[in-house]
Amino acid sequence: MRFATRAVHVGEEPNLKEGGAGDVVVPVHVSSTFARAEVKRPTGGYEYSRTSNPTRRALEEKLASLEGAKHALAFSSGMAAEATLCLSLLKKGDHVIAFDDLYGGTRRLFTETLLKFGLDFDFVDARRTSAVEAAIRKNTRMVWLESPTNPLLKLCDIRGIAKIAKEKGMVTVVDNTFASPYFQNPLELGADVVVHSATKYLGGHSDVVGGALVLSDDDVHKKVRFNQNSVGAVLSPFDCFLVSRGIKTLELRMERHAYNAQRIAEYLEGHSKVKGVNFPGLRSFPQRSLATRQMRGPGGVLSFVFMEGARETERTLRKFKVFSLAESLGGVESLVEHPASMTHASVPRTEREKLGISDSLVRLSVGIEDIEDLLSDLERALG
Ligand SMILES: Cc1ncc(COP(=O)(O)O)c(C=O)c1O
């Protein structure tokens, strides 16, 4: 089955057996516990909803299918998924190499939460595979990548890095939130674990916070599943339903997000008040050939550098009417944000400046509205 068909049907096949109701949508199983007929045999394998729940199971099957994986696990947020993965695969004394341009919350998890537990992190410019290779130490256990990154849309060669990591026995993790499984499948490129903030394109409607890990290795799955139950940061049945429902239109939405974002990126590139645009769909994008090699489309997020300073950038951000000034991304509605004071405020200023997250950087999550309305809004705001 092709992508759009799997997105609609996997995990939600109607139960036509005797006693089944034939629901075409998986029911929201709100029960926190499940009765059994025999002491030692949980009914249908379900005992307690933190451990396992039929609505969550349905979503996990769908997610695994979309990433071409054997297993998926749904969490209460992207950060919960990330933290549980690290707790499952790392131990005191281990070293992790991470892309230096990561979502601010991921960097905070590493440098402020996990550092305390005796883990060590190096942040490198993973656009150069050689920089990742040079950072490898005897105790390096994991390489953590985002591609495209948040908020500068930098890419890394997932296949090249995963190959080196595999040779050294290290796990490659790719946060695939920006591309979504519709535009990129990191496991097919050799990565071991895919991370999603399901809050973004998977949910797609800015009405749910969720996360996921997708992977094929049975041993890693066993460890993560054990800790998912042990830590308990699971996605609620209703939220699983919302993410499943969102995924059914993922292909349609991603096509429209990408079309609108392409038109906006081209418009901004020609604007006299814009210094530069970061978007993998532009011909001028510095990593264009890598983008076409490992992605099937550019996604719907872009960032640009405004010609004016911090104060004028802030004033401009307040002028948008169709774009809402808000954090997050990947919903049907367009959002504009200021990474330096919003999503990446937790990254120290010196580090932000080194990476290119200046006070004049603006990030757009382009929604699925009519492109003419979005362009008019930009025109009015940029004045
Ligand atoms: C790329 C990326 N990864 C992970 C996260 C964390 O996800 P959540 O907010 O669902 O915890 C975010 C949130 O913005 C993100 O943008």
The ligand as a MOL file (V3000), in Angstrom:
LIG
                    3D

  0  0  0     0  0            999 V3000
M  V30 BEGIN CTAB
M  V30 COUNTS 16 16 0 0 0
M  V30 BEGIN ATOM
M  V30 1 C 12.1790 19.6110 16.0950 0
M  V30 2 C 11.4920 19.4300 17.4100 0
M  V30 3 N 11.7450 18.3300 18.1370 0
M  V30 4 C 11.1600 18.1110 19.3280 0
M  V30 5 C 10.2810 19.0420 19.8650 0
M  V30 6 C 9.6630 18.7760 21.2070 0
M  V30 7 O 8.3580 18.3310 21.0440 0
M  V30 8 P 7.1570 18.6030 22.0930 0
M  V30 9 O 6.9660 20.0900 22.1280 0
M  V30 10 O 6.0200 17.8510 21.5070 0
M  V30 11 O 7.6020 18.0830 23.3970 0
M  V30 12 C 9.9870 20.1960 19.1420 0
M  V30 13 C 9.0570 21.2020 19.7000 0
M  V30 14 O 8.9410 22.2900 19.1870 0
M  V30 15 C 10.6150 20.4000 17.8930 0
M  V30 16 O 10.3770 21.4980 17.1520 0
M  V30 END ATOM
M  V30 BEGIN BOND
M  V30 1 1 1 2
M  V30 2 1 2 3
M  V30 3 2 2 15
M  V30 4 2 3 4
M  V30 5 1 4 5
M  V30 6 1 5 6
M  V30 7 2 5 12
M  V30 8 1 6 7
M  V30 9 1 7 8
M  V30 10 2 8 9
M  V30 11 1 8 10
M  V30 12 1 8 11
M  V30 13 1 12 13
M  V30 14 1 12 15
M  V30 15 2 13 14
M  V30 16 1 15 16
M  V30 END BOND
M  V30 END CTAB
M  END
